[in-house]
Amino acid sequence: MTNKIIIIDLEATCWEGIPPKGEVSEIIEIGICLLDTLTGEISDNRGILVKPTHSKISPFCTQLTTLTPELVAREGVSFEEALQILKKEYQAYQYTWASYGNYDKNMLQKQCALRKLPYPMRNEHINVKELFQEVTQHPKRLGMHQALNYLKIPLVGTHHRGKDDAYNIAKIMYKLITNPMELN
């Protein structure tokens, strides 16, 4: 067993109401980092921008994530290339991975299945939202930002940017696994 865990946070195309006809929600950023569970060191933190092919980035989505269509078109890679980065640069299949809730796991599985691409992650997934509730015994399911506040961890970066959220989730995870008795 390794002391490294991959933390992932996805951002996807979204709309204020229902999606426009013919459009589906697609991953537009894979925020990722590695958490050393022994030291708390967070490394290899980045946001992999992904060009959507079956939807457009709406003004609502830009307002939420700060990701513009121009930025993603200029700096983004294809979904297939993003999966290759997970496999080659992060050896994603070798590590347990975590996200805040099951949305990221379900979205990644769904998009891989729709594109008939191999799922790059191991099956061992930690739902940090459930872990938070279990460790703290908090009566409500809190969002990531609320969990940071509860744990007195300052938000780093911009909420709803995958890179920054992955980093913040790693901070939450480390606090939960190193100080569980102090938190409930």
Residue pairs with C-beta under 8 A, 6 or more apart in sequence:
2 94
2 95
2 96
3 36
3 37
3 38
4 34
4 35
4 36
4 37
4 95
5 34
5 35
5 37
5 95
5 96
5 97
5 98
5 126
5 173
6 32
6 33
6 34
6 35
6 90
6 92
6 95
6 96
6 97
6 98
6 121
7 32
7 33
7 34
7 35
7 97
7 98
7 99
7 166
7 167
7 169
7 170
7 173
8 30
8 31
8 32
8 97
8 98
8 99
8 104
8 108
8 121
8 162
8 166
9 31
9 32
9 99
9 100
9 104
9 162
9 163
9 165
9 166
9 169
10 27
10 29
10 30
10 31
10 99
10 103
10 104
10 107
10 108
10 162
11 27
11 28
11 29
11 31
11 65
11 67
11 160
11 161
11 162
12 25
12 26
12 27
12 28
12 107
13 23
13 25
13 26
13 28
13 52
13 55
13 56
13 57
13 58
13 61
14 25
14 58
14 60
14 61
14 64
15 23
15 58
15 60
15 61
16 58
16 60
19 25
19 55
20 55
20 56
22 54
23 54
23 55
23 56
24 54
24 55
25 55
25 107
26 50
26 52
26 53
26 54
26 55
26 79
26 111
27 50
27 52
27 79
27 82
27 107
27 108
27 111
28 49
28 50
28 51
28 52
28 57
28 61
28 65
28 67
28 72
28 76
29 47
29 48
29 49
29 50
29 65
29 67
29 161
29 162
29 163
30 47
30 48
30 50
30 82
30 86
30 162
31 46
31 47
31 48
31 161
31 162
31 163
31 164
31 165
31 166
31 167
32 44
32 45
32 46
32 47
32 48
32 86
32 90
32 162
32 163
32 166
33 42
33 43
33 44
33 45
33 46
33 163
33 166
33 167
33 170
34 42
34 43
34 44
34 90
34 95
35 41
35 42
35 98
35 170
35 173
35 174
36 42
36 43
37 173
37 174
37 177
40 174
40 178
42 167
42 170
42 171
44 89
44 90
45 163
45 166
45 167
46 163
47 161
47 162
47 163
47 164
48 77
48 82
48 85
48 86
48 162
49 67
49 71
49 72
49 75
49 76
49 77
50 72
50 76
50 77
50 78
50 79
50 82
51 72
51 73
51 76
51 77
51 78
51 79
52 72
53 78
53 79
56 69
57 67
57 68
57 69
57 72
61 67
62 68
62 69
64 160
65 160
65 161
66 158
66 160
66 161
67 161
77 85
79 111
79 115
79 117
80 115
80 117
83 112
83 117
83 118
83 120
86 92
86 120
86 121
87 93
87 120
92 120
92 121
92 122
93 120
93 121
93 122
94 122
95 122
96 122
96 124
96 125
96 126
97 121
97 122
97 124
97 125
97 126
98 125
98 126
98 127
98 128
98 169
98 173
99 105
99 125
99 126
99 127
99 128
99 169
100 127
100 128
100 129
100 143
100 144
100 147
100 165
100 169
100 172
101 127
101 128
101 129
102 125
102 127
105 121
105 125
105 127
108 119
108 121
109 119
112 118
112 119
112 120
113 119
126 173
128 169
128 172
128 173
128 176
129 141
129 142
129 144
129 147
131 173
131 176
132 138
132 142
132 147
132 172
132 176
133 141
133 142
135 176
135 180
135 183
135 184
136 150
136 176
136 183
136 184
137 184
138 150
142 150
144 159
144 165
144 168
144 169
144 172
145 155
145 159
147 172
148 154
148 155
148 168
148 171
148 172
151 172
151 175
151 183
153 168
153 171
153 172
153 175
155 168
156 164
156 167
156 168
156 171
157 163
157 164
157 165
157 167
157 168
158 164
159 165
175 183
176 183
